[in-house]
Amino acid sequence: MLLAAGDALAHRVNVFAWVEGDMVFVECKYPDGTKVHEGVIRVLDSAGKELLSGKTNDKGEFSFKVPSRMT
């Protein structure tokens, strides 16, 4: 599984992601600590196929259930 952050339009974005149980939690901030609002999060498999996507909320957070492996 690959977690990809979209283009930041010349602004560096710090993306933190961690797993708790069957959930993945993502937090995105600019270097000054400002939360990334409506930042696009794309989750790709090892072949580059998009498994899911979404946007961060007002707190710069996004979470999703760990995608099941597809064979």
C-alpha positions in Angstrom: 0.0 0.0 0.0 1.3 3.4 -0.9 0.0 6.7 0.6 0.5 9.6 -1.8 0.0 13.3 -1.1 -1.1 15.4 -4.1 0.6 18.5 -5.5 1.1 21.2 -2.9 1.5 24.1 -5.3 5.0 25.1 -4.1 4.2 24.5 -0.4 5.9 21.7 1.5 3.4 19.5 3.3 4.2 17.2 6.2 2.2 14.0 6.0 2.0 11.7 9.0 0.2 8.3 8.8 -0.1 5.5 11.3 -2.2 2.3 11.7 -4.3 1.4 14.7 -6.1 -1.9 14.4 -7.8 -1.9 11.0 -7.7 1.9 10.5 -5.2 4.2 8.9 -5.0 7.7 10.3 -3.4 10.6 8.3 -2.6 14.1 9.5 -1.3 16.8 7.1 0.3 20.1 8.1 2.3 22.8 6.5 5.7 23.5 8.1 4.3 26.4 10.2 1.8 24.0 11.8 -1.3 25.1 9.8 -3.5 22.2 9.0 -4.1 21.2 5.4 -7.8 21.7 4.7 -9.3 19.7 1.9 -5.9 18.1 0.9 -6.4 15.3 -1.5 -5.2 11.9 -0.2 -4.8 9.0 -2.6 -4.1 5.4 -1.6 -2.4 3.3 -4.2 -1.5 -0.4 -4.4 2.1 -1.5 -5.4 1.1 -1.4 -9.1 0.0 2.2 -8.9 -3.8 1.4 -9.0 -5.8 3.8 -6.9 -7.6 1.9 -4.1 -9.4 4.9 -2.5 -9.1 8.7 -2.2 -10.5 11.4 -0.1 -9.9 14.9 1.4 -8.6 16.0 4.7 -11.1 17.7 7.1 -10.7 21.2 8.7 -8.2 19.6 11.2 -6.0 18.2 8.4 -7.1 14.7 9.2 -8.3 11.8 7.1 -8.8 8.2 8.1 -9.8 5.0 6.3 -10.2 1.3 6.9 -7.1 -0.7 5.7 -8.0 -1.9 2.2 -8.2 -5.6 1.8 -5.7 -7.2 -0.5 -6.9 -7.9 -4.0 -5.5 -10.8 -5.9 
